[in-house]
Amino acid sequence: MKKDQGFTLIELMVTMAIFAVLAAVAVINLIGSRPQRQLQSAARQIYADTQKCKIAAAKERMRCALSFGETADTDYLIYLDADNSSTYSSSETIIASGKWSGYPTVSLSGTPAFTLNSDGNPTIAFRSTGIPTSPSGGFGNGSVTLKNTKNDERKLTINRNGNIRLE
């Protein structure tokens, strides 16, 4: 009686074919989910940066502003607003900035729904108490919506109480 010495060539080829099919399906699913993953990542980044803005305002005991389109190098800029103008100047400290080029499948869906500063850029600032303010000095609130190439959207909302929500 002869003892089995391993797998036959046919068995190995069938196993390799099954693995090849599974790998192809996995790659297709991975490529197809790229826009959704980038949208989630970009939304989480702007959420984290907005929280950082609110915390910096409390920590530094001065207004901290989030402004869109303030500089040519960034899509949004977060800075300590030392002169309370809601307009960035080179003497003010930058806390964070973001550029959508890091997320090729993501863009803004329309214009952010914040009051325009004197430069015409949508801006919201946080007071040291954590309460948002508009460039004119009143209570601030608003939202910004991101979308991907599949038209999925994520919305960052800041309400008048200073709550920041990602939907």
PAGU-159495 format. One line per 10 residues: number of its first residue (from 1); their letters; for each residue x negated, y, z negated of C-alpha. Coordinates in nm, 3 decimals. Each point is the difference from the previous one (the first is absolute). Layout:
<vexses>
NUM) a) X Y Z | ...
</vexses>
This chain:
<vexses>
1) mkkdqgftli) 0.000 0.000 0.000 | -0.146 0.333 0.111 | 0.021 0.302 -0.235 | 0.106 0.346 0.139 | -0.302 0.223 0.051 | 0.177 0.339 0.046 | 0.230 0.185 0.238 | 0.042 -0.068 0.368 | -0.071 0.262 0.260 | 0.373 0.031 0.077
11) elmvtmaifa) 0.084 0.066 -0.365 | -0.265 0.273 -0.020 | 0.120 0.165 0.323 | 0.365 0.002 -0.117 | -0.103 0.155 -0.333 | -0.206 0.268 0.175 | 0.289 0.080 0.235 | 0.237 0.046 -0.297 | -0.249 0.233 -0.171 | -0.042 0.200 0.322
21) vlaavavinl) 0.376 0.052 0.031 | 0.029 0.106 -0.365 | -0.292 0.243 0.038 | 0.155 0.155 0.312 | 0.333 0.054 -0.180 | -0.180 0.156 -0.298 | -0.198 0.242 0.220 | 0.314 0.108 0.188 | 0.182 0.067 -0.329 | -0.299 0.188 -0.139
31) igsrpqrqlq) -0.029 0.226 0.306 | 0.375 0.065 0.005 | 0.006 0.111 -0.363 | -0.286 0.251 0.038 | 0.226 0.308 0.044 | 0.200 -0.093 -0.311 | -0.315 -0.057 -0.207 | -0.147 0.333 0.112 | 0.325 0.183 -0.080 | 0.007 -0.154 -0.349
41) saarqiyadt) -0.364 0.092 -0.053 | 0.040 0.361 0.119 | 0.313 0.046 -0.212 | -0.173 -0.136 -0.309 | -0.298 0.229 0.066 | 0.206 0.320 0.022 | 0.199 -0.113 -0.307 | -0.322 -0.053 -0.197 | -0.143 0.333 0.118 | 0.321 0.182 -0.099
51) qkckiaaake) -0.019 -0.158 -0.346 | -0.365 0.110 -0.014 | 0.115 0.356 0.079 | 0.252 -0.002 -0.284 | -0.257 -0.140 -0.246 | -0.267 0.252 0.108 | 0.242 0.288 -0.064 | 0.055 -0.118 -0.358 | -0.365 -0.082 -0.061 | -0.139 0.327 0.139
61) rmrcalsfge) 0.294 0.210 -0.131 | 0.054 0.165 0.338 | 0.211 -0.050 0.308 | -0.099 -0.278 0.234 | 0.141 0.013 0.353 | 0.078 -0.257 0.269 | -0.004 0.164 0.342 | 0.045 -0.146 0.348 | -0.199 0.135 0.295 | -0.212 0.232 -0.215
71) tadtdyliyl) -0.330 -0.086 0.172 | -0.095 -0.140 0.341 | -0.191 -0.286 -0.165 | 0.291 -0.141 -0.201 | 0.371 -0.074 0.038 | 0.063 0.081 -0.364 | -0.208 0.165 -0.268 | 0.031 -0.003 -0.380 | -0.182 0.280 -0.180 | -0.007 0.194 -0.327
81) dadnsstyss) 0.186 0.320 0.087 | -0.207 0.242 -0.211 | 0.158 0.314 0.147 | 0.359 -0.140 -0.006 | 0.043 0.085 0.368 | 0.091 -0.353 0.121 | -0.247 0.067 0.282 | -0.338 -0.171 -0.002 | -0.314 0.212 -0.013 | -0.356 -0.133 0.011
91) setiiasgkw) -0.062 0.104 -0.362 | 0.268 -0.242 -0.126 | -0.084 -0.355 -0.109 | 0.123 -0.282 0.225 | 0.143 -0.293 -0.196 | 0.088 -0.227 0.294 | 0.073 0.008 0.371 | 0.153 -0.233 0.254 | -0.020 -0.057 0.371 | 0.237 -0.225 0.194
101) sgyptvslsg) -0.282 -0.107 0.234 | -0.091 -0.255 -0.268 | 0.338 -0.158 0.078 | 0.023 -0.010 0.383 | 0.359 -0.130 0.007 | 0.131 0.263 -0.250 | 0.113 0.360 0.049 | 0.228 0.257 -0.162 | 0.366 -0.032 0.083 | 0.085 0.363 0.060
111) tpaftlnsdg) -0.123 0.287 -0.218 | -0.037 -0.051 -0.377 | 0.303 0.144 -0.181 | -0.192 0.241 -0.225 | 0.011 0.380 -0.006 | -0.250 0.166 0.234 | -0.290 0.193 -0.151 | -0.122 0.334 0.140 | -0.203 -0.187 0.265 | 0.314 -0.182 0.117
121) nptiafrstg) -0.101 -0.339 -0.144 | 0.242 -0.220 -0.197 | -0.122 0.017 -0.361 | 0.102 -0.101 -0.350 | -0.195 0.062 -0.320 | 0.015 -0.140 -0.351 | -0.020 0.225 -0.305 | -0.205 -0.113 -0.298 | 0.325 -0.128 -0.151 | 0.047 -0.243 0.291
131) iptspsggfg) 0.298 0.193 0.140 | -0.022 0.061 0.377 | 0.013 0.353 0.133 | 0.051 0.144 0.345 | -0.245 0.247 0.157 | 0.238 0.282 -0.097 | -0.021 -0.103 -0.368 | 0.343 -0.157 -0.042 | 0.074 -0.362 -0.074 | -0.137 -0.227 0.270
141) ngsvtlkntk) 0.118 -0.327 0.144 | -0.008 -0.172 0.334 | -0.115 -0.304 0.191 | -0.231 -0.127 0.268 | 0.081 -0.296 0.223 | -0.256 -0.223 0.168 | 0.080 -0.230 0.289 | -0.187 -0.269 0.191 | 0.004 -0.102 0.366 | 0.293 -0.235 -0.070
151) nderkltinr) 0.199 0.297 -0.140 | -0.001 -0.140 -0.355 | -0.004 0.285 -0.251 | -0.114 0.067 -0.357 | 0.103 0.317 -0.179 | -0.179 0.177 -0.285 | 0.240 0.215 -0.202 | -0.082 0.251 -0.274 | 0.300 0.123 -0.199 | 0.034 0.317 -0.207
161) ngnirle) -0.093 -0.188 -0.320 | -0.335 -0.101 0.145 | 0.092 -0.363 0.058 | -0.184 -0.146 0.299 | 0.173 -0.288 0.175 | -0.097 -0.216 0.294 | 0.293 -0.142 0.194
</vexses>
